[in-house]
């Protein structure tokens, strides 16, 4: 979303509203997630609990967003969600007449999905991208303007040092504890930059 906003001018509000208004015929998963959050919000407004109880996942009450994160992981639909999200953002960019390289947006979605910690993953991985979206993202987070380089880059994602061979441990350490310190992502580093210009 940061890459799309910075390169296209499409606002965060437009992106969030696109997810909220997702057509279930085209974006079945996104619409289902939206409907879950709307149902939870309505239940809370009617005096229901603020959190979602799960007997299966640690037997505790979870914030709705964390519950959905766990559910997508448990049902192995995390990659399918990212695929729909990428398609939705591409369609939004096209409809807004946004002037941005769609390959950069695809790289950002692919890389983001690969960076999120998941259970039962034992090997580190190199993700090949055509734009240095990782460096671009770091620059934005640090408050500086940085060009998006069109360069074949391998992002090495260190998954071996954050291995979770038990689902409950992953729920506890990544989702529950990770929420307190923003530790959802694997560590990573970019290498093999071959500059071809910038956008």
C-alpha positions as CSV (number, residue, x, y, z in Angstrom):
1,X,0.0,0.0,0.0
2,X,2.9,2.4,0.7
3,X,4.5,1.6,-2.7
4,X,1.1,2.2,-4.4
5,X,0.4,5.4,-2.6
6,X,3.8,6.9,-3.1
7,X,4.0,6.0,-6.8
8,X,0.4,6.5,-7.9
9,X,-1.1,9.2,-5.6
10,X,-4.0,6.8,-4.8
11,X,-4.8,7.6,-1.2
12,X,-4.8,5.2,1.7
13,X,-8.5,5.9,2.1
14,X,-9.2,4.9,-1.5
15,X,-7.3,1.6,-1.0
16,X,-9.1,0.8,2.3
17,X,-12.5,1.6,0.8
18,X,-11.7,-0.6,-2.1
19,X,-11.1,-3.5,0.3
20,X,-14.3,-2.7,2.2
21,X,-16.3,-2.5,-1.0
22,X,-14.8,-5.7,-2.6
23,X,-17.2,-7.6,-4.8
24,X,-17.6,-11.1,-3.3
25,X,-18.0,-12.5,-6.9
26,X,-14.5,-11.4,-7.7
27,X,-12.8,-11.2,-4.3
28,X,-14.3,-14.0,-2.3
29,X,-11.7,-14.1,0.5
30,X,-11.5,-10.3,1.0
31,X,-15.3,-10.0,1.1
32,X,-15.5,-12.8,3.6
33,X,-12.9,-11.1,5.8
34,X,-14.8,-7.8,5.5
35,X,-18.0,-9.5,6.5
36,X,-16.4,-11.0,9.5
37,X,-15.1,-7.7,10.7
38,X,-18.5,-6.0,10.1
39,X,-20.2,-8.7,12.0
40,X,-17.8,-8.4,14.9
41,X,-18.2,-4.6,15.0
42,X,-22.0,-4.9,15.1
43,X,-21.8,-7.5,17.9
44,X,-19.6,-5.2,19.9
45,X,-22.0,-2.3,19.4
46,X,-24.8,-4.5,20.6
47,X,-22.9,-5.2,23.9
48,X,-21.0,-8.3,22.8
49,X,-17.3,-9.1,23.7
50,X,-14.6,-7.0,22.2
51,X,-12.5,-10.0,21.4
52,X,-13.0,-13.3,19.6
53,X,-12.7,-16.5,21.7
54,X,-10.9,-19.5,20.3
55,X,-10.8,-22.8,22.2
56,X,-8.6,-24.2,19.5
57,X,-6.0,-21.4,19.5
58,X,-4.6,-21.1,23.0
59,X,-8.1,-21.0,24.5
60,X,-8.0,-17.2,24.8
61,X,-9.8,-14.2,23.4
62,X,-8.1,-12.6,20.4
63,X,-8.4,-9.2,18.9
64,X,-10.4,-9.6,15.7
65,X,-7.4,-8.8,13.4
66,X,-5.2,-11.3,15.2
67,X,-7.9,-14.0,15.1
68,X,-8.2,-13.5,11.3
69,X,-4.4,-13.7,10.8
70,X,-4.4,-17.0,12.7
71,X,-7.5,-18.3,10.7
72,X,-5.9,-17.5,7.3
73,X,-2.7,-19.3,8.5
74,X,-4.5,-22.3,9.9
75,X,-6.7,-22.7,6.8
76,X,-3.6,-22.3,4.6
77,X,-5.3,-19.5,2.6
78,X,-2.7,-16.8,3.4
79,X,-1.3,-16.9,-0.2
80,X,-4.7,-16.8,-1.7
81,X,-5.5,-13.7,0.3
82,X,-2.4,-12.0,-1.0
83,X,-3.2,-13.0,-4.6
84,X,-6.7,-11.3,-4.3
85,X,-5.2,-8.3,-2.6
86,X,-2.7,-7.8,-5.4
87,X,-5.4,-8.1,-8.0
88,X,-7.6,-5.6,-6.2
89,X,-4.8,-3.1,-5.9
90,X,-3.9,-3.5,-9.6
91,X,-7.5,-3.0,-10.7
92,X,-7.7,0.1,-8.4
93,X,-4.5,1.6,-9.9
94,X,-5.8,0.9,-13.4
95,X,-9.2,2.5,-12.7
96,X,-7.6,5.6,-11.1
97,X,-5.4,6.0,-14.2
98,X,-2.4,5.7,-11.9
99,X,1.0,6.0,-13.6
100,X,3.1,3.4,-11.8
101,X,4.9,0.2,-13.0
102,X,2.5,-2.7,-12.1
103,X,5.5,-5.0,-11.8
104,X,6.7,-2.9,-8.9
105,X,3.3,-3.3,-7.2
106,X,3.4,-7.1,-7.9
107,X,6.9,-7.2,-6.4
108,X,5.7,-5.4,-3.3
109,X,2.8,-7.8,-2.8
110,X,5.0,-10.9,-3.4
111,X,7.7,-9.7,-1.1
112,X,5.3,-8.7,1.7
113,X,3.6,-12.1,1.6
114,X,7.0,-13.9,1.8
115,X,8.1,-11.7,4.8
116,X,5.3,-12.6,7.1
117,X,6.3,-15.3,9.7
118,X,4.5,-18.6,9.3
119,X,4.6,-21.9,11.2
120,X,6.4,-25.0,9.9
121,X,8.7,-23.1,7.6
122,X,12.2,-24.4,8.0
123,X,14.2,-22.9,5.1
124,X,15.4,-19.4,4.3
125,X,14.6,-18.2,0.8
126,X,15.7,-15.7,-1.8
127,X,12.9,-13.8,-3.5
128,X,13.6,-12.4,-6.9
129,X,12.1,-9.0,-7.7
130,X,12.6,-6.5,-10.6
131,X,12.3,-3.4,-8.5
132,X,14.1,-2.5,-5.2
133,X,10.8,-2.2,-3.3
134,X,12.5,-3.2,0.0
135,X,15.0,-0.3,-0.2
136,X,12.1,2.0,-1.3
137,X,10.0,0.9,1.7
138,X,12.9,1.4,4.1
139,X,13.4,4.9,2.8
140,X,9.7,5.8,3.2
141,X,9.7,4.4,6.8
142,X,12.7,6.5,7.7
143,X,11.0,9.6,6.3
144,X,13.2,10.2,3.3
145,X,12.3,10.5,-0.3
146,X,14.0,7.8,-2.3
147,X,13.7,6.8,-6.0
148,X,12.4,3.3,-6.8
149,X,15.2,1.6,-8.6
150,X,14.4,-0.7,-11.5
151,X,16.9,-3.4,-10.7
152,X,17.0,-7.2,-10.5
153,X,17.3,-7.8,-6.8
154,X,17.3,-10.9,-4.7
155,X,15.9,-10.4,-1.2
156,X,17.3,-13.0,1.2
157,X,14.7,-13.8,3.9
158,X,16.0,-15.4,7.0
159,X,13.3,-17.9,8.0
160,X,15.5,-20.6,9.4
161,X,16.3,-18.5,12.6
162,X,12.6,-17.9,13.3
163,X,11.3,-21.5,13.0
164,X,8.0,-22.5,14.7
165,X,7.4,-26.3,14.6
166,X,4.3,-26.0,16.8
167,X,1.2,-24.0,15.9
168,X,0.4,-22.9,19.5
169,X,4.0,-21.6,19.8
170,X,3.6,-19.6,16.6
171,X,0.3,-18.2,17.9
172,X,1.9,-17.2,21.2
173,X,5.2,-15.8,20.0
174,X,4.3,-14.3,16.6
175,X,0.7,-13.3,16.9
176,X,0.2,-12.6,20.6
177,X,3.7,-11.4,21.6
178,X,4.6,-10.1,18.2
179,X,1.7,-7.7,18.1
180,X,3.2,-5.9,21.1
181,X,6.5,-5.2,19.3
182,X,5.5,-5.4,15.6
183,X,7.5,-8.7,15.1
184,X,5.4,-10.2,12.4
185,X,8.1,-10.1,9.7
186,X,11.2,-12.2,9.1
187,X,14.5,-10.3,8.9
188,X,15.7,-9.7,5.4
189,X,18.4,-8.1,3.3
190,X,18.7,-7.2,-0.4
191,X,21.6,-8.3,-2.5
192,X,22.7,-8.5,-6.1
193,X,21.4,-5.1,-7.1
194,X,21.9,-4.5,-10.8
195,X,20.7,-1.0,-11.6
196,X,18.8,-0.4,-14.7
197,X,17.5,3.1,-13.9
198,X,14.9,4.4,-11.6
199,X,11.2,5.2,-11.7
